Amino acid sequence: MTTGTECYTDLIRRQCNNDHGFMGLTHAVSGLAAVSATLAFAPAYMIAALGTKSVPLIILAILCCTGATLLPDLDNTTSRAKKDWGVFGSAMSGLFRGSSSIVQTAIRTRRDDPGPNPPRGAWHTIPFAGLLAVIICAGTNIGGSFTLGGLTMTGGTLFGWFFSSMLTLLTFSCISKKQVDKFRKSTAGEGIIIIFCFILSGALIFSSGSTDFRWLAVAVFVGMVIHVVGDCFTAYGCPILFPLSGLIRGKFWWTTHFTKMKAGGDAEKWLVLPLFIIIALVCFYIFIFSHGSFNALPDATTSMKTLGIN
């Protein structure tokens, strides 16, 4: 509800200025830890899910999954993702906030809050992580054929190249926040970082020789789910049970929280974040020690047959 002279859009904007979830760096490192653990202990599952054994694509998938852990916070006006993506980030943030507000207003029970709260709305749920993955799949399957800089590609390849580059930008910007922020103070520095991410992503995509971008949709979905689960460990919680919470709790937007940890507090900075860093490093070491390299892993078809997937 609105009060005084405050209109509906002002209320949404004010609510979106607050973020009670983990820091962006914690989300990103938790993504790296999860991917490293999968590589170390269940590489066949990872290859089967991504649909590729291509080393360049696996590397890019890891970068994209890490960056995708920041995507749910596009529903917050002060998020790192919105800032790093510039004009594109502002547009995506508006889309996330607007769509979340519409969904929260349309899907609610009497027990739900009367006003929408986008930072804990639709894009902080697993179904909407799946929705974005489906949109990525559709985008990477756009047809047509054209030449860009001597490279012949489809519209889907260009879409996948663009989106993977933007996710790679989020990864580097978050993991090396101080260095990137210092470098991008100038217009030239900003441009160099963006160009670097596009060149890196393009090199990994085109060197693989593959036009299948299933790995990108999977990376986005997994990254967003990791974010949602992570926010459940803060005192503010996250609507991870949506839409089942409508039946279980009588509220669609019931926020589940496993701990009462303060987001951005000492526990997160000095316990959770270092723990994720250690897990990522240890698991990557186990992967190297056990398998030696990506080339020693089974291909996607063999992995799927091993898991009983036809």
Protein Blocks (a to p, Z undefined) as FASTA:
>chain_A
ZZhjbcfklmmmmmmmpccbdcfklmmmmmmmmmmmmmmmmmmlmmmmnopabfklmmmm
mmmmmmmmmmmmmmpckbfklmmnmmmmmmmmmmmmmmmmmmmmmnccfkbcfbdcfklm
mklcfklmmmmmmmmmmmmmcgcjddeehiacdfklmmmmmmmmmmmmmmmmmmmmmmmm
mmmmpmklmmmmmmmmmmmmmmmmmmnopabfklmmmmmmmmmmmmmmmmmmpmnopafk
bcklmmmnopaklccdfbfcdehiaklmmmmmmmmmmmmmmmmmmmmmmnopamlpccfk
lmmmmnopZZ
